[in-house]
Amino acid sequence: MAAGAVRGGGVYVDNSGSPVDVGIVGAGPVGLEAAIRATRAGLRARVWDRGPLAAAVAAYPTNMIFFTSNELLEIGDHPLVTGGPKATRREALDYYRKVAEREALDVVTHADVVALETAEGGFLVRGGDAAHAFATLSRTVVVATGYYGTPRRLGVPGEDLPHVSHYYLEAHPHWRRDVVIAGAGNSAAEAALELWRAGARVTMVVRGETPRSTVKYWVRPDLENRIREGSITALFGSSIERIEPDAVVVSDGRGTRRLHADTVLLLIGFVADASLAAGAGAALNGDGSLVLDPVTFETAVPGLFVVGSAGYGPRTGEVFIENGRLHARAAVAEITRRLAHL
């Protein structure tokens, strides 16, 4: 964190004599793009993230390869050079770290922003915990928190047991173990196949009667063939009723069955959390997404912008890194225009 002075309660505040021009919440590709554009425009920008740099990418499966073309993952016009036609998770993380360093961005990691408060001259960005709290005045704020930190929940008993996760990392630890997966989208399909190939015994619990139509065209037939031959068990038209320390109870509408489970993966998607912006007064649509200017991505609160998927609530299929970068550029262009006299 930049140098600060301590005030009552252990709150750190910037003591440089002036607020930052752009406070950016979220150090993923979209937030970094905003920081790059702001810095190049001569604005003082600071980025906070509750986790590491590019935390969502870091939480992707270890062996994941991006479906998106390299040029659509690039930020700040820096080329993303990879060993194959598409970037791996490791290559993407290396790229975003190097871009942040090359651009000398002011990024504060492992600093959770918990509130945005309107204040004279802009916003007070508050975060941290009782021992290491911070409060920084920022003329404008750009929220770029994405959605990967807020998985959808089943809302069933046992969902928070230690062997349950809403994220899948890698298959090796599950060799010769029983894994139950809820979901039938891309994440669930790819995890099921990788786990089966690593020797896990995989059962998928699917509400619908088939895998989702959005499953990648080369993954879907592979999954369907493994189900057809019995290598992967799929319980279609079913749902998890509760999770126990070593099992899940599944219902198909006609009755229930108990399945042994060493691990339960709830890979049922994500929803963007709008509470940070809403807490500062931003207006919400009926579906929980934020009301945003379609050109500048400003909320109903002047000076507060939300870019990327962070503003889209449950509509996570509409915004990705490739178009979220454009949101960041548009928002910073508007901020630059407004602050030009400074």
N, C-alpha and C positions, 0 to 999 in steps of 0.2 A: 504494500500500500504506500502511496505517496506520503511524504512527511506530514504529520498532523499533530495537533495539540489535543491534550486530554481535557475534557470537561467533565462535570459531575456525572457519576454513574459509569465512568469508564468509556464514554462515547468519544470516538475519534472524529474530528472535523478537519476539513482542509484548512490550512493556515497560510496559504500562499498569498492571501489578500484579495483573491477573486474566485468566484465559483467556476466550475467547469462549464463549458458551453453545451456539451452533449453528454448526458449520462446514459450509458447503454447497459441494459440488464440482459445478460445472456452472451456467452463467449463462444457460441457456435458459429458456423460459417456465415449466417445472415448477420449476426451481431458484429462479427469481425469485418464484414463488408461495410457496415455502417461506420465503424470506427476508422477504417481506411479512408473512406470518402470524406469523413469529417476532418480528419487530420490533414489530408491533402488540401482541403479548402481553408486551412489555417485556423481551424477551430480546435479548442482544447477538449479532447474526448477521453472519457474513462469508461472502462468496461468492467462489470462485475459478473461473476458466475458462482453459483453455490457449489459447483464441482470443479473439475479440471477444465482446461481448454478443450473445446469441442467435446463436451461431456457425452452428448448423445451418440456421436460416432464412437467414442471410447466404449460405450455400453452395447454396441452392436456385437453380433456373434463374432468370435475370434477369427474365423476363417471366411468371413463375408467378403464377397466381391460386389462392388456397386453395379447396379443395372444402368445407372445414369452414365452418359458419356463424360469423359474427363473434362472437356471444355465447359460443361454445364455445372461442374463442381468448383470451378476456379473462382477466386476472389481477388479483387484488386488488380485484375489483368495479369496476374502471375501464372505462368504455364504450369500445369500439373503433369509432370512427366512420370510415367509408370512403366513397369516391366512388361505389362501385357496390355491388351486393348482397353481394359477397364481397371479402375483403381481398386486395390484391396483396402480393407480397413486400416491396416498398418501403414500403407502408403499415404492414405488420406490424412491420418493423424500426423505423420511426419511433415506433410505438406503444410497443414494449417499451423503447426508450430513454427515452421521456418518462415512462413509469410508474416506471422505476428512479430517475429524477431526482426525480419528484414524491414518491416514498416515501423519498428520501434513503438508498438502500440502500448498504451497504458492499460494493462489487463490485471485485474485483481481476482485470482482464483480462490476457490473455497471460501467465498464470502457471500453468504445468502442474503439477498435483498428481501426484506420482509414487509416493507411499506414504502409507499410514495406519498408524500404530503405536499400539498400546494403551499407555497411560502412566498414571501415578498422576493421578487426577482426570479421566480421559477419554482423549483421543487426541492424538497429535502428528501434525499435518498437515504433510507435507514436500513441497517442490516446487522448481521453478526449475531452474537449471543451476549449474555450478561457479562462475560469476561472479556470479550473482544468485539464490542459493538462499534459501529461507525455511523456517521451521519455526514453527508456531503451535499452541499447546495449545488444544484445544476440548473442552468437556464432552461434547458429542454431535456426531455427524457425519451429514449427509444427503447421499447420493450421488445426483445427478440428471444423469448424463452422457449420457443418451439412447443412441442407436446410430449416429447419422449420421457419426460420426468413424471408424467401423470397417466399411468396405464388405466384402462377401463377395469372396473372391478365387477366380479360376479355378484358380490353381496351375499355370499353363503357362509354358513358357519365353518370355521377352520381355514378361512382364506389367508390368514396371517401366520399360519404354522410355519416352522422353520424349513420344512421341505417343500414349501410352495413358493413359486417365483413367477413374476410377470415378465421376466426376461430370460432369454436363452443365450448362453455364451459358447459352450463347446460340448462335444459329445463324449470325449474320452472318460470323464469321471463316471459315466453312466453304463459302462460296459457290464453286461449281464445283470442289469437292474431293470426293474419295472418302472416305466415312465408313462404317465397319463398326461395327454395334452388336450387342453380345451381350445377349440378354434379350428378353422379350416381355411384361413387366408394364407398369404405368402409366408409369413413368419412361421406359422404352425406347420405348413407343408414342408418347408425347407428344413426345419428342425426335426420333424419326424423322419425324413429321409436320411439326414446326417446321423441321427441317433441310431436308426436301424442298421446303417452301414458300419457303425462302430460297435455293434453287438448288443445294443439295448433292446429290450422287449417293449414295443411301443403300442399304446392304445390311444386313438384319437376320439374325443367326444365332440360331436358336431350337431348343432341345433338343426341345421338344414339337412336336406337329403343327398347333397353332393358337396364336394369341395367348392369354395367360392369361385365365381366366374372370373375374378380378378387375379387368380393364381397365374403366375408367369407361364407362358405358353409351352416352355420346355420342361417346367417343373410338374405341371398338372398331369400329363400322361405317365410320367415316372411314378408319381404318387398313386394314381389310379391303378397302375399295373401292380404295384406292391400291395395295394389293398386287395385287388382281385386274386392274387396268388396266395394271400394269407400271411405275407411277411409282416405287414402292418395291419393291426386290427382297427377298424373304424366303426364306431357306433353312431350311425346317422339318426336324425330325429330324436336326439337325446340331449340331456343336460345334467350338469353336476348339481346334486341337491345339497351335499355337504362334504367336507373334507375331514378325514380323521388322521391321527398320527401316522398310520401306515396304510391308508386306503382312501378311496373316494366312493361315495354312494351316488349312483347314476340312475336317472329316471328316463324312460322312453314314453311316458304317458300311459302305459299299460301296467307298469310295475317298476320296481327298483332292483338294482343289483349292486353288489359290493365288489369293487376291484382293488386288488392289492396294488399299492403304489409306493415306491421308494422316493420318487420325485413327482411333483405335480407342476406342470407348466401352463399357466393361464395366458395364452398368447392370443388375446381377443381384441387387441388394438389399443388405441390411446385417445385421449381427448385433451385439447389445450385448456389450461387453467387460466381463466380471465380474472381471477380474484385480485391480482396485484393492481392492474389498471382500473378495475371496477372500484377498488377501495379508494382510489384517488378521484373517483367521480365519473369515470368513463361509462357510457351507456351500453346496455346489452340488448341484443336481439332476442327473440323468443326462444331460439335454440341454444342460447348460452354463448354465442359468438359476440364479438364486439361490434358496435356501430363505428365504422371507419369511413373516412373520406376515400373514395375509390381511386383518387389520383395521388394524394400525399400520404395516405394511411394515418392521418391524424384522428384521434378520438374526439369525443365531444368536449374534452378538456383541452383548451388551447395550449399548445406546446408539448402535449403528451401523444406520442406516436407508438403504434404497435405494428411490427413488420413480421413477415414470414407467417408461419402457421400459428403463431401465438394468438392471433386475433380471431381464429376461425372455429373455435370451440370443437364440436364434434366433426366438423367438415375437414378432417385431416387429409383426405385424399385430393384436396384442391391445391395445396401449396407444398412445395418441396424446396430443396436448396436452390434448384435452378431458377425458379421464379421468385422465391423469397429474396434472393440477392437484388432483384429489380425493385422490390418494395423498399429495401434499405437505401438504394440509390435515390429513389424518389423522395423518401422522407428526408434524407440528409440534404438533398437539393433545396427543398422547401425551408429547412432550418437555416441553411447557408444564406438563402435570400433574405430571411428575416433578421439574421444577426449580422448582416453585411456591414451595417453602420457601426458595429462594435469593433 
